[in-house]
C-alpha cells in the first residue's frame, strides 16, 4: 500500500531532524576537541595571545615611521 501524504510528511520531518542531530553531534565533537586541545595547551595559547595583543612598542620608539610600520611619516 502506498504511503499517505501525512506519512510522507512525517517521514520527511523525521529524516530532517535526524540530519540536524547528526550535524549538531559533529559540531559538538569539533568543539569538544577544541576545548580539550585548549585545556592541554592553555599556557602556550594564552602566552601567544598575550604577545599578539600587546602593543607594538617598536613603532613608537626609534622607527620614525607611522603606525602601519611602513617607515613613512604621516603628513600633518
C-alpha positions in Angstrom: 0.0 0.0 0.0 1.3 3.5 -0.9 2.2 5.9 1.9 -0.3 8.7 2.5 0.7 12.3 2.3 0.7 12.5 6.1 3.1 9.6 6.4 5.4 11.1 3.8 5.5 14.4 5.7 6.2 12.6 8.9 9.0 10.6 7.3 10.4 13.7 5.8 10.4 15.5 9.1 12.0 12.6 11.0 14.8 12.4 8.4 15.3 16.2 8.6 15.5 16.0 12.4 18.0 13.1 12.2 20.2 15.0 9.8 20.1 18.1 12.1 21.0 15.9 15.1 23.9 14.4 13.2 25.2 17.9 12.3 24.9 19.0 15.9 26.7 15.9 17.1 29.5 16.6 14.6 29.6 20.2 15.8 29.7 19.1 19.4 32.6 16.7 18.7 34.5 19.5 17.0 34.1 21.9 19.9 34.9 19.2 22.5 38.2 18.6 20.7 38.9 22.4 20.6 38.2 22.5 24.4 40.4 19.5 25.0 43.3 21.0 22.9 42.9 24.3 24.7 43.0 22.7 28.1 46.1 20.7 27.1 47.9 23.8 25.7 46.3 26.6 27.7 49.6 28.2 28.9 51.1 28.2 25.4 47.9 29.6 23.8 47.5 32.3 26.3 51.1 33.3 26.0 50.8 33.6 22.2 47.6 35.6 22.6 49.1 38.0 25.1 52.1 38.7 22.8 49.8 39.1 19.8 47.5 41.6 21.7 50.4 43.5 23.3 51.1 47.0 21.8 54.0 47.1 19.4 56.5 49.4 21.1 58.9 49.4 18.2 56.5 51.7 16.2 56.7 54.3 18.9 60.4 54.3 19.6 63.1 55.0 17.1 61.4 53.7 13.9 60.4 57.1 12.6 57.5 55.5 10.8 53.8 55.7 11.1 51.6 53.2 12.9 51.5 51.0 9.8 55.1 50.2 10.2 56.0 51.0 6.6 58.5 53.7 7.6 56.8 56.7 6.2 55.9 59.7 8.3 52.4 61.0 8.3 51.6 64.4 6.7 50.2 66.9 9.1 
